[in-house]
Each structure stands twice: as structure tokens, then as C-alpha cells.
């Protein structure tokens, strides 16, 4: 290995160490805020493509069930679109460092549970009738 390759390898290693340190600092700074989000509910206005009106939009609901100090969280998302299709996604170990929360609004437990009851009714109708 030539001197230039060796220097590049050293530089790559240093860059990785810097990224790791920056991530640790960011986690330490944001940890109290994210820890407080554990057990909270959220909603996001969703649609297909370019809706012409609010009637063509629906809510995605999200529950943050666990937040870990290493920068991860467990989420449960579900939505019922305008055609009545139910989509449920459990997401484990999602990074709260890089997750975009733009457009997400706090939701109450009552909003979450009401939407979950509707999702439960759709599931029951599909599976048991």
C-alpha cells in the first residue's frame, strides 16, 4: 500500500470517528425531548398524489411505544384511506435521530383509540363475516 492510500485510509477512519462523536453528542442533547415522547400519539394528514380537496385526505396515526438512548424508537402506524383500506405497520428500532417529523401533529389518546376502534371494526368485518 502506497503512502497516499494509507493517508486516505487514515482520513476515512477519522471521518467515521467524527461522525460517531457527532451522533453521540446529538443523542445526548436530544435525549430528554425524545424520552418525553415515549407513550405519545401523533397524526399526519395523508393523501394519494395531489388531492383536490381535504375530502381526499385522511389521517395516519402513530404511537411511540418505546424510545431508547441509543437513538431508536418503536412505532406503530396505521391509516384508513378514503377507500376504506387499512394499513398497519409496526416499526421496530427506527432512528429518532433521522426520522422526519415535519407535518406530524400531537394527537390525543382519545383520537388514537377512536381511530383504532374503527380499524378494529374493519378488521372484524373482513375476517369474521
Short mmCIF file of the C-alpha atoms (twelve columns), coordinates in Angstrom:
data_MODEL
# 
_entry.id   MODEL 
# 
loop_
_atom_site.group_PDB 
_atom_site.id 
_atom_site.type_symbol 
_atom_site.label_atom_id 
_atom_site.label_alt_id 
_atom_site.label_comp_id 
_atom_site.label_asym_id 
_atom_site.label_seq_id 
_atom_site.Cartn_x 
_atom_site.Cartn_y 
_atom_site.Cartn_z 
_atom_site.pdbx_PDB_model_num 
ATOM 1   C CA . UNK A 1   0.000   0.000   0.000  1 
ATOM 2   C CA . UNK A 2   1.352   3.366   -1.004 1 
ATOM 3   C CA . UNK A 3   1.623   6.389   1.256  1 
ATOM 4   C CA . UNK A 4   -1.368  8.085   -0.407 1 
ATOM 5   C CA . UNK A 5   -3.612  5.037   0.105  1 
ATOM 6   C CA . UNK A 6   -2.512  4.828   3.726  1 
ATOM 7   C CA . UNK A 7   -3.350  8.520   4.298  1 
ATOM 8   C CA . UNK A 8   -6.774  8.046   2.664  1 
ATOM 9   C CA . UNK A 9   -7.452  5.088   4.929  1 
ATOM 10  C CA . UNK A 10  -6.461  7.144   7.982  1 
ATOM 11  C CA . UNK A 11  -8.670  10.022  6.830  1 
ATOM 12  C CA . UNK A 12  -11.651 7.662   6.315  1 
ATOM 13  C CA . UNK A 13  -11.174 6.299   9.824  1 
ATOM 14  C CA . UNK A 14  -11.042 9.819   11.290 1 
ATOM 15  C CA . UNK A 15  -14.182 10.868  9.391  1 
ATOM 16  C CA . UNK A 16  -16.036 7.853   10.804 1 
ATOM 17  C CA . UNK A 17  -14.853 8.674   14.333 1 
ATOM 18  C CA . UNK A 18  -16.066 12.264  13.893 1 
ATOM 19  C CA . UNK A 19  -19.484 11.068  12.638 1 
ATOM 20  C CA . UNK A 20  -19.794 8.728   15.628 1 
ATOM 21  C CA . UNK A 21  -18.908 11.519  18.074 1 
ATOM 22  C CA . UNK A 22  -21.367 13.927  16.418 1 
ATOM 23  C CA . UNK A 23  -24.120 11.340  16.620 1 
ATOM 24  C CA . UNK A 24  -23.411 10.675  20.311 1 
ATOM 25  C CA . UNK A 25  -23.483 14.422  21.054 1 
ATOM 26  C CA . UNK A 26  -26.756 14.818  19.181 1 
ATOM 27  C CA . UNK A 27  -28.331 11.907  21.055 1 
ATOM 28  C CA . UNK A 28  -27.228 13.340  24.420 1 
ATOM 29  C CA . UNK A 29  -28.666 16.735  23.510 1 
ATOM 30  C CA . UNK A 30  -31.994 15.413  22.198 1 
ATOM 31  C CA . UNK A 31  -32.474 12.533  24.652 1 
ATOM 32  C CA . UNK A 32  -34.687 14.374  27.196 1 
ATOM 33  C CA . UNK A 33  -37.049 15.577  24.453 1 
ATOM 34  C CA . UNK A 34  -37.341 12.151  22.859 1 
ATOM 35  C CA . UNK A 35  -37.651 10.308  26.152 1 
ATOM 36  C CA . UNK A 36  -40.650 12.521  26.910 1 
ATOM 37  C CA . UNK A 37  -42.288 11.377  23.639 1 
ATOM 38  C CA . UNK A 38  -42.482 7.737   24.716 1 
ATOM 39  C CA . UNK A 39  -46.134 6.749   25.033 1 
ATOM 40  C CA . UNK A 40  -47.383 9.697   22.979 1 
ATOM 41  C CA . UNK A 41  -49.724 9.739   19.989 1 
ATOM 42  C CA . UNK A 42  -49.341 11.584  16.689 1 
ATOM 43  C CA . UNK A 43  -51.246 12.132  13.453 1 
ATOM 44  C CA . UNK A 44  -50.287 13.163  9.942  1 
ATOM 45  C CA . UNK A 45  -52.531 14.267  7.071  1 
ATOM 46  C CA . UNK A 46  -52.008 11.850  4.173  1 
ATOM 47  C CA . UNK A 47  -53.322 11.537  0.607  1 
ATOM 48  C CA . UNK A 48  -52.628 9.958   -2.737 1 
ATOM 49  C CA . UNK A 49  -50.707 12.241  -5.081 1 
ATOM 50  C CA . UNK A 50  -52.323 15.670  -5.477 1 
ATOM 51  C CA . UNK A 51  -55.638 15.880  -3.645 1 
ATOM 52  C CA . UNK A 52  -58.158 18.385  -4.951 1 
ATOM 53  C CA . UNK A 53  -59.726 18.912  -1.530 1 
ATOM 54  C CA . UNK A 54  -59.445 17.942  2.135  1 
ATOM 55  C CA . UNK A 55  -62.069 15.258  1.472  1 
ATOM 56  C CA . UNK A 56  -59.346 13.313  -0.333 1 
ATOM 57  C CA . UNK A 57  -57.105 13.266  2.745  1 
ATOM 58  C CA . UNK A 58  -57.070 11.058  5.838  1 
ATOM 59  C CA . UNK A 59  -55.020 10.700  8.999  1 
ATOM 60  C CA . UNK A 60  -52.099 8.402   9.655  1 
ATOM 61  C CA . UNK A 61  -51.971 7.718   13.377 1 
ATOM 62  C CA . UNK A 62  -48.742 6.936   15.194 1 
ATOM 63  C CA . UNK A 63  -47.938 5.698   18.679 1 
ATOM 64  C CA . UNK A 64  -44.416 5.858   20.057 1 
ATOM 65  C CA . UNK A 65  -44.200 2.818   22.302 1 
ATOM 66  C CA . UNK A 66  -40.527 2.826   23.204 1 
ATOM 67  C CA . UNK A 67  -37.578 5.208   22.986 1 
ATOM 68  C CA . UNK A 68  -34.025 4.059   23.614 1 
ATOM 69  C CA . UNK A 69  -30.978 6.103   24.462 1 
ATOM 70  C CA . UNK A 70  -29.064 4.713   21.501 1 
ATOM 71  C CA . UNK A 71  -31.258 6.790   19.172 1 
ATOM 72  C CA . UNK A 72  -34.003 4.292   18.321 1 
ATOM 73  C CA . UNK A 73  -37.740 4.070   18.886 1 
ATOM 74  C CA . UNK A 74  -40.542 1.597   18.278 1 
ATOM 75  C CA . UNK A 75  -43.572 2.893   16.400 1 
ATOM 76  C CA . UNK A 76  -46.994 1.670   15.417 1 
ATOM 77  C CA . UNK A 77  -48.531 3.489   12.446 1 
ATOM 78  C CA . UNK A 78  -51.945 2.884   10.947 1 
ATOM 79  C CA . UNK A 79  -54.225 4.587   8.486  1 
ATOM 80  C CA . UNK A 80  -57.581 4.064   6.839  1 
ATOM 81  C CA . UNK A 81  -57.582 5.633   3.400  1 
ATOM 82  C CA . UNK A 82  -60.550 7.122   1.551  1 
ATOM 83  C CA . UNK A 83  -61.354 3.740   0.026  1 
ATOM 84  C CA . UNK A 84  -61.553 2.140   3.475  1 
ATOM 85  C CA . UNK A 85  -58.253 0.272   3.149  1 
ATOM 86  C CA . UNK A 86  -56.492 -0.315  6.431  1 
ATOM 87  C CA . UNK A 87  -52.697 -0.239  6.563  1 
ATOM 88  C CA . UNK A 88  -50.909 -1.113  9.811  1 
ATOM 89  C CA . UNK A 89  -47.143 -1.002  10.230 1 
ATOM 90  C CA . UNK A 90  -45.100 -1.828  13.264 1 
ATOM 91  C CA . UNK A 91  -41.655 -0.308  13.024 1 
ATOM 92  C CA . UNK A 92  -39.006 -1.521  15.464 1 
ATOM 93  C CA . UNK A 93  -35.715 0.206   16.120 1 
ATOM 94  C CA . UNK A 94  -36.453 3.229   13.934 1 
ATOM 95  C CA . UNK A 95  -33.927 6.015   14.333 1 
ATOM 96  C CA . UNK A 96  -35.359 9.052   16.092 1 
ATOM 97  C CA . UNK A 97  -32.249 10.942  15.114 1 
ATOM 98  C CA . UNK A 98  -33.032 10.914  11.402 1 
ATOM 99  C CA . UNK A 99  -36.810 10.384  11.362 1 
ATOM 100 C CA . UNK A 100 -38.585 13.368  9.810  1 
ATOM 101 C CA . UNK A 101 -41.417 14.734  11.946 1 
ATOM 102 C CA . UNK A 102 -42.381 17.522  9.586  1 
ATOM 103 C CA . UNK A 103 -46.169 17.642  9.331  1 
ATOM 104 C CA . UNK A 104 -46.806 15.383  12.334 1 
ATOM 105 C CA . UNK A 105 -49.174 16.810  14.947 1 
ATOM 106 C CA . UNK A 106 -49.768 15.659  18.503 1 
ATOM 107 C CA . UNK A 107 -52.917 13.548  18.858 1 
ATOM 108 C CA . UNK A 108 -54.846 12.731  21.994 1 
ATOM 109 C CA . UNK A 109 -55.210 9.228   23.339 1 
ATOM 110 C CA . UNK A 110 -58.933 9.567   22.630 1 
ATOM 111 C CA . UNK A 111 -58.294 10.342  18.939 1 
ATOM 112 C CA . UNK A 112 -55.953 7.355   18.696 1 
ATOM 113 C CA . UNK A 113 -58.385 4.970   20.385 1 
ATOM 114 C CA . UNK A 114 -61.362 6.150   18.327 1 
ATOM 115 C CA . UNK A 115 -59.429 5.579   15.090 1 
ATOM 116 C CA . UNK A 116 -58.210 2.214   16.433 1 
ATOM 117 C CA . UNK A 117 -61.823 1.172   17.133 1 
ATOM 118 C CA . UNK A 118 -62.709 1.951   13.509 1 
ATOM 119 C CA . UNK A 119 -59.691 -0.074  12.333 1 
ATOM 120 C CA . UNK A 120 -60.745 -2.921  14.618 1 
ATOM 121 C CA . UNK A 121 -64.270 -2.870  13.148 1 
ATOM 122 C CA . UNK A 122 -62.886 -3.001  9.603  1 
ATOM 123 C CA . UNK A 123 -60.664 -5.938  10.539 1 
ATOM 124 C CA . UNK A 124 -63.528 -7.784  12.255 1 
ATOM 125 C CA . UNK A 125 -65.805 -7.255  9.254  1 
ATOM 126 C CA . UNK A 126 -63.167 -8.542  6.842  1 
ATOM 127 C CA . UNK A 127 -62.104 -11.538 8.897  1 
ATOM 128 C CA . UNK A 128 -65.314 -12.662 10.569 1 
ATOM 129 C CA . UNK A 129 -68.155 -12.052 8.112  1 
# 
